[in-house]
Amino acid sequence: MILRAVARPAPSQTPFVEVRQSPMLKKPLRIEGEYRREANGDLVREVRVPYVETTTLSAGEAVIERAGRAPRKVSLHQVPELEAIQNGFGALLAGDTARLEKTYSVQSQGTLQAWTLRLQPRDARLARSLQRIDLHGQGADLLCVESHPVRGEPQRTLMAASAAAAAGIEDMQALATLCHGKAE
């Protein structure tokens, strides 16, 4: 039932705010932009802040474009994380449960009003770097994608209304609260 609610007809787009932590950074890296699913099923990540970059996942390939540079092309098979995004999130947005379950073991918690989908990678190569992805939402709205690497801190990508609510918020705990669907 949750998967049907989250499905979006193509084309669709949503703003995002992604927060990455690393011991190598003085403060968390905050990336803002828009995700799109094109009519042909391509997935596009357009970064607008703090740099401009467009990544398109299409037909087993990632194309990364930055101003002033030649586009880079990478086979998704060489980067299991990107391949899982195309397979998993393409299936999620299309409402294709069978295709989603080929890439991930899927568990749901909560009710339609406040839910979490836990995705655990089936592919051994991907599981070496990614423990799980938790998707948090309310109703038909996906609020946040929380990636849990095998090592390191979770990476949170706030979507739609949560991304808008994150404007100006730097505190990591406050961002985690927004990610989990709780008001400030």
N, C-alpha and C positions, 0 to 999 in steps of 0.2 A: 504494500500500500504506500509506503514512504517513497519507494523508487518511482512509482507512477506519479506521485505529487511533485517530485523534483524534476522530472522530465520536462524539457523545453523544446518547442518546435524550432527548427533552424529556419532562418538565421536568428541568433539571439546574442545579447551582449550584457555584461555586468561589470561595474567598476570593482577594483580590488585594491587592498592594502596588504602587502606582504612584509613580514618582519622576520629577519634572520639574525640569529645570535652566533657569535664565534669568539673564542678566546683571543683571536688575532685582531679583533675589532675593539676600539675604545668604547663604542656604543653600538647598539643593534642597528643593522642596516634596514632602512625603511624604503620599500619600493612601492610605487603607486602607478596604476594604469587601468587597463581594461582587458578582460577576457572576451573573446568572441568565438562563436560557433557559426561558421559560414553555412550557406545553403547547401553546399556540396559536402558538408561534414568536416571540413578542415577546422582545426583548433588554432586560434591565434591568441598570443599573449603580447599585448602592446604596452611596453613600459614607457611612462612619461616623466617620472621623477624617481631618482635623482639623475638619470640619464635617459636617452631615447633609444629604444631597441624594440624590434618586432621579431618574434619567433613564431613560425608557422609550422604546425605538425600536419603533414599531408602525405598520404600514400607511402608510408614507411620511411619518411624522411623529415628531418628538421631543417628549416632554412632560417638562419639568424642574420638579421639585417640591422646595421648601425650606419648612421650618416657618415659619409667620408670613407667608408670601408667597403670592400667587395663582400657580397653575401657569402656566408659560410654554409655549406651543406654537410649534414651528418646523417648517416644511416641510423634509424631508430634502433635497429638490432644491435648496434655498437653501444648504445646508451640505454640500458634496461629501464632506467627511471623515466625517460621520455617516452619509450615504447609503452610503458604501463600507463602513462598519462593519456596517450592517444587511445589505447584500447579501453582503459577503465573509465575515463571521464567522457570519452565519446559515447560509450555504452550507457553511462549514468544519465547523461543529458538526453539521450535518445530513448531512455526508459527500457533499455534492452537488458533485462536481468540475466538471461543466459550468457550473453557476451561478457557482462561484468564479472560473472562468476567463473569465467574461464581464466581471468587474470587474478582475481582476488577471492579469498574466502570472505563472505559477507555476513555480518551479524548486526542486528538492529536492536536498539534499546529505546525505551520511552514511548511516548504517544505521538500522534500526528501534531499535537500542539508544541511539543518539545522533544526532539529526537536526536539520536546519534546513530550513524552507520559506521561500523568499524570494518575497515578493509585490510586484510592481511594478505600479502603477496603470496601467490602459489609458486612463482618462479624462484628457484634456488639462487640464481644470480642476483636477482633483485632483493631477496630476503637477506642477503649478506650485508646490504647497506640500509635497507628500509624495514623497520620492525612492523609498522602499521601506519594507516592513515585513518584519522577519525574525522568524519563529516558531521558537523553540528548544524541543526536547523530547527525551524519552527514553521509549521504548516507546509506550504509549498516552497518556502524560502530556504535556500542553502546559505547559512550565515558565515560559515568558516570551514576551511580545510586545514586540519592540523596534522602535519607529517611528523612522525616519530622515527628518526634515524636510529640505527643500532647503537651508534655512539653520538653523543652530543645532545643539545637541547632541541625541543620541538620547534618546527618552523610553522608559523601561523599565517594563513592567508585569509583575511576578512573579506567578505563578499557583500555586494549590494548595500543593504541598509546598515550592516555592521561596518562596512568600509566607510560609509558616510559618517557614522557615529564615531569612528576612530580619528577623525580630523583633529589635529592638535594634541592628541594623546600620545605621550612618550612612555609612560609607565608600563612596564611589561606585565605586571599583574592586572592592571586595568584592561589592557589589550586581551589578556587571557580570559578575563571575565566577559568581555564583549564576544570573544570567540565562542564561548560556551553558551551564549544566548541569554546572558543575565544582564539586566540594566545596571548602569552605574549607581 
